[in-house]
């Protein structure tokens, strides 16, 4: 059943003039603001799809924000958990911003742009919608390559409504970026990178589930985010690698890992992967392998995906091909395979697990549909020294 549309009162607006553009900005928010860290996520036409991975990730896991709803008119009235994982989570899908505000009954603290289009840029409609959210008194979380804090129109709108924009991908000034130092050799705990055979294939989700599973069983694990979604979800340590000049990518990741190791003293560090090492459109995987000097790799693969995401003329590689490339490129070992079950029924997932375990000779599981114990066993088999961290080993 669709959420009921809300009727919002008219408000007074001031006019902000900048160059040849006029922006109408309200003098006051429409509703009373909520106390902390609540958010509406925008994902029009893309929720549960590849370009909606930021919204998908936030619905599944968010330490930083309490997600009140997701905007996608194509699925309005449905529960996000049911659409994504066939499990109700109480977070509704709404038709538009007015619908989402009505469902919330208050003005949330944040409006999060929850899509990751390949262009990394906003459309004119999306720009207008973000300005509307600002007009209601909502702070903005933007994970795109288009930095809104550099745009005079958004600067003026934020000043008028007394809100802020967080450009997640905006790097530090070049003078503050770090080069590789070799200090990764001081990190003595295992470092496991979660890579994949394609982009938008579930690497961050598997890394998140793996990190939680290890912590839940008594092994202190820290996850390093390497993309905008992980950072928006609340990763304490991370860097958006695809926004960093290539000369500094390895050093920035190394420094982040060293910082996490020194501050948290973890038993193991999990590094979120980006793209695929074999993918000609992305280079982040090479930086991740170099900067982390990963001791082990978990590889994510979608058996039913035939072509690379956004590149229909390019076939997705077989897991054995990607494994060979990874182990040739870096001094590391692929310790297990995780399945992305898109377009698969459960019996097919089981068959794929059995087949790949036989063909590859490594543990295989699905992080979302199988017990977390399989992920823990995968790590323990590769790094048996971690068993001393288990409560039962005391």
SULMOLIN-V227178 format. One record per residue. RES is the residue in three letters. PHI is phi in whole degrees, 0 to 359 (NA if undefined). D_LAST is the distance of its C-alpha to the last C-alpha in Angstrom with 1 decimal. Layout:
BEGIN
res->RES phi->PHI d_last->D_LAST
res->RES phi->PHI d_last->D_LAST
END
This chain:
BEGIN
res->UNK phi->NA d_last->52.5
res->UNK phi->289 d_last->53.3
res->UNK phi->293 d_last->52.3
res->UNK phi->288 d_last->55.4
res->UNK phi->292 d_last->57.0
res->UNK phi->255 d_last->57.3
res->UNK phi->254 d_last->60.4
res->UNK phi->260 d_last->59.9
res->UNK phi->291 d_last->62.4
res->UNK phi->291 d_last->64.5
res->UNK phi->229 d_last->63.5
res->UNK phi->281 d_last->65.4
res->UNK phi->233 d_last->64.8
res->UNK phi->256 d_last->65.5
res->UNK phi->250 d_last->66.5
res->UNK phi->253 d_last->64.8
res->UNK phi->255 d_last->67.0
res->UNK phi->215 d_last->65.6
res->UNK phi->54 d_last->67.9
res->UNK phi->257 d_last->69.3
res->UNK phi->243 d_last->66.6
res->UNK phi->249 d_last->66.7
res->UNK phi->241 d_last->63.5
res->UNK phi->273 d_last->63.8
res->UNK phi->237 d_last->61.1
res->UNK phi->289 d_last->60.8
res->UNK phi->282 d_last->61.1
res->UNK phi->221 d_last->58.5
res->UNK phi->297 d_last->55.6
res->UNK phi->287 d_last->56.6
res->UNK phi->234 d_last->54.0
res->UNK phi->289 d_last->51.7
res->UNK phi->286 d_last->48.6
res->UNK phi->283 d_last->45.2
res->UNK phi->288 d_last->42.7
res->UNK phi->197 d_last->40.1
res->UNK phi->56 d_last->38.8
res->UNK phi->269 d_last->40.6
res->UNK phi->208 d_last->42.1
res->UNK phi->254 d_last->44.5
res->UNK phi->248 d_last->44.0
res->UNK phi->264 d_last->47.0
res->UNK phi->209 d_last->46.9
res->UNK phi->305 d_last->50.5
res->UNK phi->72 d_last->51.0
res->UNK phi->227 d_last->47.6
res->UNK phi->295 d_last->44.9
res->UNK phi->72 d_last->42.7
res->UNK phi->254 d_last->44.6
res->UNK phi->297 d_last->43.6
res->UNK phi->286 d_last->45.2
res->UNK phi->263 d_last->43.6
res->UNK phi->297 d_last->40.1
res->UNK phi->292 d_last->39.6
res->UNK phi->297 d_last->40.5
res->UNK phi->302 d_last->38.5
res->UNK phi->295 d_last->35.3
res->UNK phi->293 d_last->35.9
res->UNK phi->292 d_last->36.4
res->UNK phi->282 d_last->33.1
res->UNK phi->200 d_last->31.1
res->UNK phi->208 d_last->32.2
res->UNK phi->274 d_last->30.2
res->UNK phi->264 d_last->33.4
res->UNK phi->230 d_last->36.1
res->UNK phi->263 d_last->36.7
res->UNK phi->282 d_last->38.9
res->UNK phi->269 d_last->41.9
res->UNK phi->193 d_last->43.8
res->UNK phi->234 d_last->44.7
res->UNK phi->268 d_last->48.4
res->UNK phi->202 d_last->49.7
res->UNK phi->298 d_last->53.1
res->UNK phi->290 d_last->52.8
res->UNK phi->234 d_last->50.0
res->UNK phi->305 d_last->50.9
res->UNK phi->95 d_last->50.1
res->UNK phi->268 d_last->47.1
res->UNK phi->269 d_last->43.4
res->UNK phi->299 d_last->41.5
res->UNK phi->295 d_last->38.4
res->UNK phi->293 d_last->40.7
res->UNK phi->295 d_last->42.6
res->UNK phi->276 d_last->39.5
res->UNK phi->227 d_last->36.9
res->UNK phi->60 d_last->38.9
res->UNK phi->221 d_last->36.8
res->UNK phi->298 d_last->38.5
res->UNK phi->233 d_last->37.0
res->UNK phi->80 d_last->39.9
res->UNK phi->260 d_last->40.9
res->UNK phi->278 d_last->44.5
res->UNK phi->265 d_last->46.6
res->UNK phi->245 d_last->49.7
res->UNK phi->286 d_last->53.2
res->UNK phi->201 d_last->53.6
res->UNK phi->295 d_last->52.8
res->UNK phi->299 d_last->55.0
res->UNK phi->298 d_last->53.4
res->UNK phi->293 d_last->49.9
res->UNK phi->294 d_last->51.0
res->UNK phi->296 d_last->52.5
res->UNK phi->295 d_last->49.4
res->UNK phi->284 d_last->47.4
res->UNK phi->75 d_last->50.0
res->UNK phi->199 d_last->49.3
res->UNK phi->271 d_last->49.2
res->UNK phi->296 d_last->45.6
res->UNK phi->288 d_last->44.4
res->UNK phi->226 d_last->44.2
res->UNK phi->245 d_last->46.1
res->UNK phi->254 d_last->43.9
res->UNK phi->282 d_last->45.7
res->UNK phi->259 d_last->43.5
res->UNK phi->244 d_last->45.1
res->UNK phi->229 d_last->44.7
res->UNK phi->294 d_last->48.1
res->UNK phi->298 d_last->48.6
res->UNK phi->289 d_last->51.3
res->UNK phi->69 d_last->49.0
res->UNK phi->234 d_last->52.1
res->UNK phi->270 d_last->53.4
res->UNK phi->277 d_last->56.5
res->UNK phi->299 d_last->59.2
res->UNK phi->296 d_last->58.2
res->UNK phi->294 d_last->54.6
res->UNK phi->299 d_last->55.8
res->UNK phi->297 d_last->58.0
res->UNK phi->295 d_last->55.2
res->UNK phi->296 d_last->52.9
res->UNK phi->297 d_last->55.8
res->UNK phi->295 d_last->56.2
res->UNK phi->298 d_last->52.6
res->UNK phi->300 d_last->53.1
res->UNK phi->297 d_last->56.2
res->UNK phi->275 d_last->54.2
res->UNK phi->93 d_last->52.0
res->UNK phi->260 d_last->49.0
res->UNK phi->288 d_last->47.0
res->UNK phi->245 d_last->46.7
res->UNK phi->248 d_last->43.7
res->UNK phi->239 d_last->45.2
res->UNK phi->257 d_last->43.2
res->UNK phi->271 d_last->46.3
res->UNK phi->282 d_last->47.9
res->UNK phi->274 d_last->50.7
res->UNK phi->273 d_last->49.9
res->UNK phi->287 d_last->51.5
res->UNK phi->291 d_last->51.2
res->UNK phi->263 d_last->53.8
res->UNK phi->262 d_last->56.3
res->UNK phi->300 d_last->58.9
res->UNK phi->295 d_last->59.3
res->UNK phi->288 d_last->55.7
res->UNK phi->300 d_last->55.7
res->UNK phi->296 d_last->58.8
res->UNK phi->297 d_last->57.4
res->UNK phi->294 d_last->54.1
res->UNK phi->297 d_last->56.1
res->UNK phi->293 d_last->58.3
res->UNK phi->261 d_last->55.5
res->UNK phi->57 d_last->53.2
res->UNK phi->233 d_last->50.2
res->UNK phi->233 d_last->48.2
res->UNK phi->244 d_last->47.4
res->UNK phi->256 d_last->44.1
res->UNK phi->272 d_last->44.8
res->UNK phi->298 d_last->41.3
res->UNK phi->274 d_last->42.5
res->UNK phi->287 d_last->44.5
res->UNK phi->281 d_last->43.1
res->UNK phi->293 d_last->43.4
res->UNK phi->301 d_last->46.6
res->UNK phi->303 d_last->46.9
res->UNK phi->294 d_last->46.9
res->UNK phi->260 d_last->43.3
res->UNK phi->285 d_last->41.9
res->UNK phi->251 d_last->39.7
res->UNK phi->269 d_last->40.2
res->UNK phi->298 d_last->37.6
res->UNK phi->244 d_last->36.4
res->UNK phi->91 d_last->34.0
res->UNK phi->290 d_last->31.1
res->UNK phi->301 d_last->29.1
res->UNK phi->295 d_last->28.2
res->UNK phi->278 d_last->26.2
res->UNK phi->275 d_last->23.8
res->UNK phi->266 d_last->21.0
res->UNK phi->273 d_last->18.9
res->UNK phi->300 d_last->20.2
res->UNK phi->238 d_last->23.3
res->UNK phi->245 d_last->24.3
res->UNK phi->265 d_last->27.9
res->UNK phi->259 d_last->29.1
res->UNK phi->255 d_last->32.7
res->UNK phi->209 d_last->35.4
res->UNK phi->268 d_last->38.6
res->UNK phi->198 d_last->40.5
res->UNK phi->278 d_last->40.6
res->UNK phi->47 d_last->39.8
res->UNK phi->241 d_last->37.7
res->UNK phi->109 d_last->34.5
res->UNK phi->296 d_last->32.4
res->UNK phi->295 d_last->31.6
res->UNK phi->298 d_last->30.8
res->UNK phi->296 d_last->28.4
res->UNK phi->298 d_last->26.7
res->UNK phi->294 d_last->26.4
res->UNK phi->296 d_last->25.0
res->UNK phi->296 d_last->22.5
res->UNK phi->299 d_last->21.3
res->UNK phi->296 d_last->20.9
res->UNK phi->298 d_last->19.1
res->UNK phi->295 d_last->16.5
res->UNK phi->297 d_last->16.1
res->UNK phi->296 d_last->16.1
res->UNK phi->265 d_last->13.1
res->UNK phi->101 d_last->11.0
res->UNK phi->262 d_last->12.3
res->UNK phi->286 d_last->14.7
res->UNK phi->240 d_last->18.0
res->UNK phi->237 d_last->21.5
res->UNK phi->259 d_last->24.7
res->UNK phi->257 d_last->27.9
res->UNK phi->282 d_last->31.0
res->UNK phi->234 d_last->34.0
res->UNK phi->218 d_last->36.7
res->UNK phi->295 d_last->38.4
res->UNK phi->293 d_last->36.7
res->UNK phi->300 d_last->33.2
res->UNK phi->291 d_last->34.4
res->UNK phi->294 d_last->36.3
res->UNK phi->296 d_last->33.3
res->UNK phi->118 d_last->31.6
res->UNK phi->304 d_last->29.6
res->UNK phi->289 d_last->28.7
res->UNK phi->236 d_last->29.2
res->UNK phi->172 d_last->32.0
res->UNK phi->206 d_last->35.5
res->UNK phi->280 d_last->38.2
res->UNK phi->299 d_last->38.9
res->UNK phi->285 d_last->42.2
res->UNK phi->251 d_last->43.8
res->UNK phi->262 d_last->43.0
res->UNK phi->306 d_last->45.6
res->UNK phi->304 d_last->44.5
res->UNK phi->298 d_last->44.6
res->UNK phi->252 d_last->41.8
res->UNK phi->301 d_last->39.5
res->UNK phi->297 d_last->37.2
res->UNK phi->293 d_last->37.0
res->UNK phi->296 d_last->36.4
res->UNK phi->293 d_last->33.5
res->UNK phi->304 d_last->32.0
res->UNK phi->297 d_last->32.4
res->UNK phi->294 d_last->30.8
res->UNK phi->294 d_last->27.7
res->UNK phi->299 d_last->27.5
res->UNK phi->299 d_last->27.9
res->UNK phi->298 d_last->25.1
res->UNK phi->295 d_last->22.8
res->UNK phi->289 d_last->23.9
res->UNK phi->280 d_last->23.8
res->UNK phi->260 d_last->20.7
res->UNK phi->47 d_last->18.4
res->UNK phi->282 d_last->17.2
res->UNK phi->279 d_last->14.9
res->UNK phi->206 d_last->18.0
res->UNK phi->242 d_last->21.6
res->UNK phi->254 d_last->23.8
res->UNK phi->250 d_last->27.5
res->UNK phi->293 d_last->30.1
res->UNK phi->272 d_last->32.9
res->UNK phi->223 d_last->36.7
res->UNK phi->57 d_last->39.6
res->UNK phi->206 d_last->39.2
res->UNK phi->301 d_last->39.5
res->UNK phi->277 d_last->42.5
res->UNK phi->280 d_last->44.2
res->UNK phi->292 d_last->47.3
res->UNK phi->273 d_last->47.3
res->UNK phi->228 d_last->44.0
res->UNK phi->240 d_last->42.5
res->UNK phi->299 d_last->39.3
res->UNK phi->299 d_last->37.1
res->UNK phi->293 d_last->38.3
res->UNK phi->295 d_last->37.5
res->UNK phi->294 d_last->34.0
res->UNK phi->295 d_last->33.3
res->UNK phi->288 d_last->34.9
res->UNK phi->291 d_last->33.5
res->UNK phi->271 d_last->29.8
res->UNK phi->46 d_last->29.9
res->UNK phi->304 d_last->27.6
res->UNK phi->279 d_last->25.3
res->UNK phi->208 d_last->25.5
res->UNK phi->227 d_last->27.9
res->UNK phi->258 d_last->27.8
res->UNK phi->256 d_last->31.4
res->UNK phi->261 d_last->33.0
res->UNK phi->215 d_last->36.1
res->UNK phi->250 d_last->38.7
res->UNK phi->301 d_last->40.3
res->UNK phi->271 d_last->43.3
res->UNK phi->279 d_last->44.1
res->UNK phi->265 d_last->47.0
res->UNK phi->236 d_last->48.0
res->UNK phi->295 d_last->46.3
res->UNK phi->303 d_last->46.2
res->UNK phi->72 d_last->49.6
res->UNK phi->226 d_last->50.8
res->UNK phi->292 d_last->52.4
res->UNK phi->268 d_last->54.0
res->UNK phi->244 d_last->50.7
res->UNK phi->288 d_last->48.6
res->UNK phi->285 d_last->44.9
res->UNK phi->287 d_last->43.3
res->UNK phi->288 d_last->41.5
res->UNK phi->305 d_last->37.7
res->UNK phi->296 d_last->38.2
res->UNK phi->292 d_last->40.7
res->UNK phi->294 d_last->38.5
res->UNK phi->298 d_last->35.6
res->UNK phi->299 d_last->38.0
res->UNK phi->296 d_last->39.2
res->UNK phi->299 d_last->35.8
res->UNK phi->285 d_last->34.7
res->UNK phi->278 d_last->38.1
res->UNK phi->288 d_last->38.2
res->UNK phi->228 d_last->34.8
res->UNK phi->278 d_last->32.4
res->UNK phi->209 d_last->29.8
res->UNK phi->222 d_last->28.8
res->UNK phi->283 d_last->29.2
res->UNK phi->264 d_last->25.9
res->UNK phi->182 d_last->27.2
res->UNK phi->241 d_last->30.0
res->UNK phi->242 d_last->30.2
res->UNK phi->262 d_last->33.3
res->UNK phi->267 d_last->35.5
res->UNK phi->268 d_last->37.2
res->UNK phi->303 d_last->40.4
res->UNK phi->62 d_last->43.3
res->UNK phi->240 d_last->41.3
res->UNK phi->267 d_last->40.9
res->UNK phi->300 d_last->37.7
res->UNK phi->295 d_last->39.0
res->UNK phi->289 d_last->39.8
res->UNK phi->297 d_last->36.3
res->UNK phi->301 d_last->34.9
res->UNK phi->296 d_last->37.6
res->UNK phi->294 d_last->36.8
res->UNK phi->299 d_last->33.1
res->UNK phi->297 d_last->34.1
res->UNK phi->295 d_last->36.8
res->UNK phi->291 d_last->35.0
res->UNK phi->298 d_last->32.0
res->UNK phi->289 d_last->34.6
res->UNK phi->287 d_last->36.7
res->UNK phi->261 d_last->34.1
res->UNK phi->72 d_last->31.4
res->UNK phi->228 d_last->28.6
res->UNK phi->296 d_last->26.6
res->UNK phi->224 d_last->28.8
res->UNK phi->205 d_last->28.3
res->UNK phi->243 d_last->29.9
res->UNK phi->296 d_last->27.8
res->UNK phi->265 d_last->30.0
res->UNK phi->251 d_last->30.8
res->UNK phi->245 d_last->27.8
res->UNK phi->300 d_last->24.3
res->UNK phi->301 d_last->21.9
res->UNK phi->301 d_last->19.6
res->UNK phi->294 d_last->22.1
res->UNK phi->293 d_last->21.7
res->UNK phi->297 d_last->17.9
res->UNK phi->298 d_last->18.4
res->UNK phi->300 d_last->21.2
res->UNK phi->290 d_last->19.1
res->UNK phi->296 d_last->16.3
res->UNK phi->295 d_last->19.1
res->UNK phi->276 d_last->20.5
res->UNK phi->228 d_last->17.5
res->UNK phi->299 d_last->14.8
res->UNK phi->296 d_last->13.2
res->UNK phi->289 d_last->12.0
res->UNK phi->298 d_last->9.6
res->UNK phi->292 d_last->7.0
res->UNK phi->276 d_last->7.7
res->UNK phi->289 d_last->7.1
res->UNK phi->304 d_last->5.5
res->UNK phi->290 d_last->5.5
res->UNK phi->274 d_last->3.8
res->UNK phi->289 d_last->0.0
END
